Amino acid sequence: MAFAWIFGTILFLLAGSQIYWLFRVRSFLKKRVQSRRTRLFLASAGLAAYLAFFALNVFGRRPSPTRLTLYDALVAAPFQWWVASSMVAFLIAILLWPVRRAAGLVLASPGRRQFLERASTAVVAAPFVAGAYGLFYGRLNLQTTVKRIRLARLPKAFEGFRIVQLSDVHIGPFMTENEIRRYVGIANALKPDLVALTGDFVTWDPSTQQAVVNALAGLRAVYGVFGCLGNHEAWSNTEASITALFARARIRILRQARAPVAVHGEQLNLIGVDYATRHHAPVPGQEHVVRRYLEGVESLVAPDTVNILMSHNPDTFDRAAELGIDLSLAGHTHGGQVALEFISQELAPSRLVTPYVAGWFEKPGGQLYVNRGIGTIGVPMRVGAPPEITAFELTA
């Protein structure tokens, strides 16, 4: 039901925004171009170019490359920027319309009405500027977060133990194999004792899995590189194949499994689970829908030591805390990807799906950190949710 509501809203905004902007262009031409014949020519040429551009993006799909191609740079990226920005601008225009109407009736001064009109135009244009920022800078503005995590049961041998987390890689033309290698170098420079990869290595195309494994194979950690799988491995039907590829690269994917990590005779318990959800997704047969999160994980929890869970979906945290899992590491949300949390914490699309959008959370029984990931999905832009690599220092 939630997915249907979200899909319907997006469809309305997409169709409505394109019609709205066509009328805005028509109005602009009518004001600026005196000749009716010239207006008709410009409008026809513009509409033909728009339809061709739209068709080229919608029907010109091909296997996802793992490097930036001319098509992606000159066709796909501008189209995605336009669609996302125009939809948000249309939504703002809808919200501003009653304000403009009411102010137009109240304000007697032509100067004030003109000022209001210009201010409204600037606000409606803001998403296009923000979208360009997110495309050219925001999605590449990596933040390295270092956080001390206090775990009361932590064995003395693990004092200062460092875990580096990467999540939501989404290899593709806007997160290329070479770009991933750059992030791998940054992660290695943090000198991890252990690396945790929390899913969504691919997006839709199974043919990209070898490239992402090749890029991540460069990760180095004293006690190993471990990971879990995300929803896009399920949706692309690559769970088994990418697990095998990672195994050949000496990266262990934990699928409803645990791995003891030993230091000087003392241990902590690392658990990994596949993506699971309680909401039906738009990919029939691959949803991994469960009635209760972390079913069967009880037997993987070690009662007398620190338990760390890698789960792509942060919604498993409530159940993890009930089970006494000390620390959960998740991803999935991209921190909202396009969010305005510097204005309000509620202004992130991911909050429609989960309360655990980004950062650190605590409740009786456990702690959670939701990594914003390094890749993007849908549109290759980030606003208010920069990509992130996280380094955790464990302490008692």
NORPEMO-V29605 format. One record per residue. N is the residue number from 0. SS is DSSP state (a for helix, b for strand, c for the rest). PHI is phi in whole degrees, 0 to 359 (NA if undefined). PSI is psi as a letter, one per 30 degrees, with the letter a starting at -180 (NA if undefined). Layout:
N|SS|PHI|PSI ; N|SS|PHI|PSI
This chain:
0|c|NA|e ; 1|a|296|e ; 2|a|295|e ; 3|a|296|e ; 4|a|294|e ; 5|a|296|e ; 6|a|297|e ; 7|a|297|e ; 8|a|296|e ; 9|a|297|e ; 10|a|297|e ; 11|a|297|e ; 12|a|294|e ; 13|a|295|e ; 14|a|294|e ; 15|a|297|e ; 16|a|294|e ; 17|a|292|e ; 18|a|295|e ; 19|a|302|e ; 20|a|288|f ; 21|a|297|e ; 22|a|292|e ; 23|a|294|e ; 24|a|294|e ; 25|a|300|e ; 26|a|295|e ; 27|a|298|e ; 28|a|297|e ; 29|a|296|e ; 30|a|281|e ; 31|a|262|f ; 32|c|247|j ; 33|c|283|e ; 34|c|286|k ; 35|a|295|e ; 36|a|295|e ; 37|a|294|e ; 38|a|299|e ; 39|a|297|e ; 40|a|296|e ; 41|a|297|e ; 42|a|295|e ; 43|a|294|e ; 44|a|295|e ; 45|a|296|e ; 46|a|295|e ; 47|a|296|e ; 48|a|296|e ; 49|a|298|e ; 50|a|295|e ; 51|a|294|e ; 52|a|297|e ; 53|a|297|e ; 54|a|297|e ; 55|a|298|e ; 56|a|281|e ; 57|a|281|e ; 58|a|254|f ; 59|c|262|g ; 60|c|292|k ; 61|c|213|l ; 62|c|309|k ; 63|c|291|k ; 64|c|283|l ; 65|c|253|g ; 66|c|218|l ; 67|c|281|j ; 68|c|260|l ; 69|a|297|e ; 70|a|301|e ; 71|a|293|e ; 72|a|287|e ; 73|a|257|f ; 74|a|241|e ; 75|a|294|e ; 76|a|297|e ; 77|a|299|e ; 78|a|295|e ; 79|a|295|e ; 80|a|298|e ; 81|a|297|e ; 82|a|299|e ; 83|a|296|e ; 84|a|293|e ; 85|a|293|e ; 86|a|293|e ; 87|a|295|e ; 88|a|297|e ; 89|a|296|e ; 90|a|297|e ; 91|a|297|e ; 92|a|298|e ; 93|a|297|e ; 94|a|293|e ; 95|a|278|f ; 96|a|304|e ; 97|a|296|e ; 98|a|295|e ; 99|a|296|e ; 100|a|296|e ; 101|a|295|e ; 102|a|294|e ; 103|a|297|e ; 104|a|281|e ; 105|a|274|e ; 106|c|282|j ; 107|c|273|f ; 108|c|285|k ; 109|a|300|e ; 110|a|296|e ; 111|a|292|e ; 112|a|296|e ; 113|a|294|e ; 114|a|298|e ; 115|a|298|e ; 116|a|295|e ; 117|a|292|e ; 118|a|297|e ; 119|a|297|e ; 120|a|298|e ; 121|a|296|e ; 122|a|294|e ; 123|a|293|e ; 124|a|282|f ; 125|a|303|e ; 126|a|301|e ; 127|a|292|e ; 128|a|290|e ; 129|a|297|e ; 130|a|297|e ; 131|a|296|e ; 132|a|301|e ; 133|a|296|e ; 134|a|284|e ; 135|a|270|f ; 136|c|230|e ; 137|a|303|e ; 138|a|286|f ; 139|a|251|f ; 140|c|277|i ; 141|c|297|k ; 142|b|245|k ; 143|b|257|j ; 144|b|259|k ; 145|b|248|k ; 146|b|225|k ; 147|b|275|k ; 148|b|247|k ; 149|b|270|k ; 150|c|234|j ; 151|c|299|e ; 152|c|267|g ; 153|c|296|k ; 154|c|297|l ; 155|a|301|e ; 156|a|295|f ; 157|a|260|g ; 158|c|300|k ; 159|c|83|g ; 160|c|301|k ; 161|b|248|k ; 162|b|248|k ; 163|b|254|k ; 164|b|248|k ; 165|b|238|k ; 166|c|212|l ; 167|c|47|i ; 168|c|290|e ; 169|c|51|i ; 170|c|302|k ; 171|b|173|a ; 172|c|295|f ; 173|c|252|g ; 174|b|216|i ; 175|c|284|l ; 176|a|301|e ; 177|a|292|e ; 178|a|295|e ; 179|a|298|e ; 180|a|299|e ; 181|a|295|e ; 182|a|293|e ; 183|a|299|e ; 184|a|298|e ; 185|a|295|e ; 186|a|297|e ; 187|a|296|e ; 188|a|293|f ; 189|c|281|f ; 190|c|54|i ; 191|c|286|k ; 192|c|281|e ; 193|b|210|k ; 194|b|249|k ; 195|b|244|k ; 196|b|252|k ; 197|b|249|h ; 198|c|90|l ; 199|c|58|i ; 200|c|279|e ; 201|c|250|l ; 202|c|245|d ; 203|c|239|f ; 204|c|266|j ; 205|a|298|f ; 206|a|291|f ; 207|a|269|f ; 208|a|292|e ; 209|a|296|e ; 210|a|295|e ; 211|a|291|e ; 212|a|295|e ; 213|a|302|e ; 214|a|291|e ; 215|a|281|f ; 216|c|296|f ; 217|c|281|f ; 218|c|295|k ; 219|c|230|k ; 220|c|211|k ; 221|c|302|e ; 222|c|251|g ; 223|c|111|l ; 224|b|246|k ; 225|b|233|l ; 226|b|200|l ; 227|b|228|l ; 228|c|257|l ; 229|c|249|a ; 230|a|295|e ; 231|a|284|f ; 232|a|291|e ; 233|a|292|e ; 234|a|292|f ; 235|c|268|g ; 236|c|58|h ; 237|c|242|g ; 238|a|302|e ; 239|a|290|e ; 240|a|292|e ; 241|a|287|f ; 242|a|297|e ; 243|a|293|e ; 244|a|297|e ; 245|a|297|e ; 246|a|299|e ; 247|a|294|f ; 248|c|269|g ; 249|c|62|h ; 250|b|246|k ; 251|b|262|j ; 252|b|268|k ; 253|c|267|j ; 254|c|242|j ; 255|c|54|h ; 256|b|216|l ; 257|b|229|l ; 258|b|219|j ; 259|b|288|k ; 260|b|246|j ; 261|b|251|k ; 262|b|226|j ; 263|c|50|h ; 264|c|83|f ; 265|b|250|l ; 266|b|227|l ; 267|b|236|l ; 268|b|250|j ; 269|b|260|k ; 270|b|239|k ; 271|b|227|k ; 272|c|228|l ; 273|c|289|l ; 274|c|298|k ; 275|c|217|l ; 276|b|215|l ; 277|c|257|g ; 278|c|244|k ; 279|c|292|k ; 280|c|261|l ; 281|c|279|g ; 282|c|231|i ; 283|c|304|k ; 284|c|87|f ; 285|c|234|g ; 286|c|281|f ; 287|c|58|h ; 288|b|282|k ; 289|c|234|l ; 290|c|280|e ; 291|c|220|k ; 292|c|291|k ; 293|c|60|h ; 294|c|296|k ; 295|c|84|f ; 296|a|281|f ; 297|a|309|e ; 298|a|287|f ; 299|a|270|f ; 300|c|279|k ; 301|c|271|j ; 302|c|289|f ; 303|c|250|g ; 304|c|210|l ; 305|c|286|k ; 306|b|249|k ; 307|b|239|k ; 308|b|252|k ; 309|b|258|j ; 310|c|220|j ; 311|c|303|e ; 312|c|274|j ; 313|a|292|f ; 314|a|293|f ; 315|a|285|f ; 316|a|298|e ; 317|a|303|e ; 318|a|291|e ; 319|a|298|e ; 320|a|296|e ; 321|a|299|e ; 322|c|279|f ; 323|c|80|g ; 324|c|285|k ; 325|c|294|e ; 326|b|217|k ; 327|b|248|k ; 328|b|243|k ; 329|b|223|l ; 330|c|216|b ; 331|c|80|e ; 332|c|272|f ; 333|a|59|g ; 334|a|66|g ; 335|a|98|f ; 336|c|62|e ; 337|b|242|j ; 338|b|223|l ; 339|c|237|h ; 340|c|290|f ; 341|c|289|f ; 342|c|268|e ; 343|c|206|k ; 344|c|294|f ; 345|c|276|f ; 346|c|271|i ; 347|b|218|k ; 348|a|304|e ; 349|a|297|f ; 350|a|290|f ; 351|a|289|f ; 352|c|250|e ; 353|c|212|k ; 354|c|281|f ; 355|c|259|i ; 356|c|273|e ; 357|c|198|k ; 358|b|91|a ; 359|b|261|k ; 360|b|224|l ; 361|b|218|k ; 362|b|208|l ; 363|c|307|k ; 364|c|107|f ; 365|b|185|l ; 366|b|231|l ; 367|b|223|k ; 368|b|234|k ; 369|b|256|j ; 370|c|279|k ; 371|c|284|f ; 372|c|77|l ; 373|c|246|f ; 374|c|261|a ; 375|c|226|l ; 376|c|216|k ; 377|c|83|d ; 378|c|233|k ; 379|c|278|i ; 380|c|211|l ; 381|c|226|k ; 382|b|226|k ; 383|c|74|g ; 384|c|213|i ; 385|c|296|l ; 386|c|298|l ; 387|b|214|k ; 388|b|243|k ; 389|b|245|k ; 390|b|241|k ; 391|b|253|k ; 392|b|251|j ; 393|b|277|k ; 394|b|213|l ; 395|c|271|NA
